[in-house]
Structure formats: structure tokens, C-alpha cells
Amino acid sequence: MTEDLTPETTTPADHPADQPLQDRGGNRSLRPSSAEFLRFVTSGWAPRPASTVTRAAVADLTPARRTALAAAFAGQRLVVPAGRAQVRSNDTDFRFRPHAAFAHLTGLGMEQEPEAVLVLHPVEDGTGEGGGSHRPVLYLRPLSGRDSEEFFADSARGEFWVGARPTLEDMATLTGVPTAHLDDLRDALAKDAGTDGVLLAVVPDVDEAVSQIVEEIRADEAAGKRRDERLAEALSELRLVKDAHEVEQMREAVATTIAGFEKVVRQLPAATTHRRGERVVEGTFIGHARQEGNDVGYATIAAAGEHATTLHWTDNDGTVRPGQLLLLDAGVEIDSLYTADVTRTLPVDGRFTDAQRKVYQAVLDAADAAFAVVRPGIRFREVHGAAMEVIADRLASWGLLPVSAAESLRPDAQFHRRWMVHGTSHHLGIDVHDCAQARVEMYLDGVVRAGMVFTIEPGLYFKSDDLLVPEELRGIGVRIEDDVLVTADGAENLSAALPRDPDAVEAWMAGLLA
């Protein structure tokens, strides 16, 4: 990997023994710094081509999102940072991904736009965006001139290192949001703020530098922290119901994910011959996600055999053998950052054994029972309850429960949960576990509404050393997960094109492996 540059005209005396630790990363390499070099590197460049940036389609929908949020925070200045790149190793960073709230309110996805901050400034009610109470401004660091040192020397922002950044005008065109230089942020946040002035709220734990600015301006930090928490909560709840554009993004993410599952099945013969067959599976899916989308939406679970009984097996360093089941839990995150979250449990050699099919059918029946209750007006927790009735009933019929299924379902019993300790559903969208800061009365105890998207993912997991299950079931783990859109009168399985029925799974795999 190419290294950062530091001045080459240095001597040992330029590096004192008490050099701060944070300044030492650049000691390993050289950057020319002579006046002649500076004149040479900043000259001889052709004019930049005219901008071809056009308004994004989502820019027609984000104003309604911002207006709905602002309505709950009259008179407050709302600060929504994109975040910054996070360190992976020393001075190398993870791939940047903007915070979900920032992406939702601006429409910016992929690696746009590190360090940027969306601010909703309070204005006289009725004069703001959409006739509301706030005016949005997007603060960001724009393209630097080719006559600047940043142009060739800044590995985080310089054009030589990361490519040309957009101009303020380009970003305003793309997002439909007025823009300003990031250097103006502090003054903009401080304007009219104080004990008797505008109150500030910032999304917590996103950008430490921005949070520090807000804390320095606020008069009452304890009250400010409570506002920050309320803002994070409101931003999560704003995403509980998806608009038309979001639903289309979810459809695209699911369709792209299904194509990735097909590629994995075609690679199963190769996986069975590799010492880390699970990595063959994972690598196949990740490669697909990067080619066709932005990335994977979360760490892929490629769990074969006994590993499928570990709920979040992401080491993916095991073998894949004929006769085993492969539990693949994976999702493609498309460029807008919306992600699918799908699980299928597949027989590696294309055919379920009798014991595997027995467990698989129980899980499928539980999933179907959960689907059957989904409609507007129910409580979100009822989806889980419907699946658990089937799981408890099946385990009882197999003689695994110390009590009846009805008794096990009591809140003070729950014996069946030994073999499925996770929940059946979670909201899905820009984050794989979307809306995570929503209040319990809006989420788990909330009323299901049309436009919600969530998973249905029951499972059964029988570890190989579990002495309470018959030997034929030990080492079998099964999960079936689909992505569900709540409609006006029921539910649509967005991932229905990926076979679920065991016979259909076998036929599908046979076609791909032929």
C-alpha cells in the first residue's frame, strides 16, 4: 500500500526524542518540500471539465424526512454528522460508511461524505424547508485547489490520494440541500446559542470532533445529552416506515443478494475441496457484493456442519463437506446503503438427510406461521409469538421439552428457547438492524404499519454435545430468514424468489450444479 509522504529534507535533529506519539506515523517515508517542487507540482494542469452532476432522484424525498424530524424539535438546532473514517490498523482505515441517519436525511451513500455534517437550523415556523420550522445546510470539505498542499500531500483528502472531491455546488445540486464549507461549522452552530438562545442537539457517538464543538457551545451539558438521546431516538423511529424510494432500494438489495446465493451454490464443489471451504463461500459472496453493490451489509455467516449451531459464526474458517448443512446468512448492501438480510440453510451435496429435513421443516413451518400473522395493526412482538408456538409444539412432539408446549410458552418457563435463543424479527433498512434506538413502545411493543420492512428468521440449533437431544439431531443448525414488506392487508415476502421449501431447495440446487 502506498505510504503517506513526509518532508525528505529532514535530519535527525528535526525529530526530537519527545516527538508526540501521534506525529510519528510519518517518520517512515519522504515527501519533497522544496520551493521548486512546490511550483512544479502545482502547475501545468488542464482546466477541470465542466460538472456533469445532476440532482439525485432521492433528493425529491429527503425534504419530507427532514421536515418530519424537525417538527418534533421546534427551536432546536439539529446536528447530524456523517462521521469519520475509523482506524483499522495504525494509519490505515476501514472503508468509510456514512452514519445511517445522515444517509437517510441526505440521500448520500457509498463512501460519501466523510466529515460532512447536516445541520437543521431553526427558523420562524412556516418559513423553513417545506413550509416547516427548519432550514437545512450541508457542511462539507470541498475540492481543494491544485495550488494547495492538500492537493498532493494529504492522504485523507488530497486529490492525488483519494481522487477529486466534489465542489460545494456539485453537492448542492446532487442533494438539493444548500451547502457551506466545513470551516464555517463552528460559527454556524454557535450563532444565537447559549442559555437563552437556540438549543443544540447532536447525534451522539458519531463524530467526536463535532460532538466536542457542540459541548463547548452548550450551556447545560446534562440537558444537552438528554436532547442528543432524544434526537437519536427520533431518527431511528423516523425510519420505521419506509417511503416508496426506500422500498425500491430494499427490492434491489434483495434481488442482488439472491443472485449472490446462486453464485455460492455454483461454488460449493470448489468449497468442498478447500481446507477453508467456508472462506470460499464467504469470498464468493463478498466478491459479488462488491461487484454489484457497495459491500456486504454485515459480516457474512458461512457456517457448515456444527458451526451452523453458533448463531453468529463469522470466523468462516472451517471445511465444507458433503452430507453437511451450510447455513448462509448474508446480504448485499447496495450503493444507497440499504441492505438485505437473508438466510438459507442448504444441503452441501444438494440433498437433505431425513434428520436434516425434519429440523428444516419445523423451522419452515415456524416461519410460515409468523408470515401468516403479519398485517397492519398487530403488535410487532406477535410475529415472534407465532413462530414460537410452532417451535415449542414441534420440540414437545419430539420429546425434548420437560413440560408441554403450552406450559413452555409461559413467560416464566420458555424451555423451548434453549434451542432458539434469538428473536424472530428485526427491522431492516439502511442498517441491517435498523431503527435500533427506537423506544420499546415503538419497536417491540409497537403497532405494525404498512411500509415497515423487517425479517422473519426462526431457527433451531442442536449442538453436537447437547445431551438433551437425540444423537441423530446433534450438530444440526437450521435458520430460514426472509425480508418482509408489510402491505395494506398483509405481507409480501421480498425474498420469495429464493426457494424455501425443502423440495424446491433441492431442485434449485440441482439446476445450479448441473
Disulfide bonds with the S-S distance in Angstrom:
none
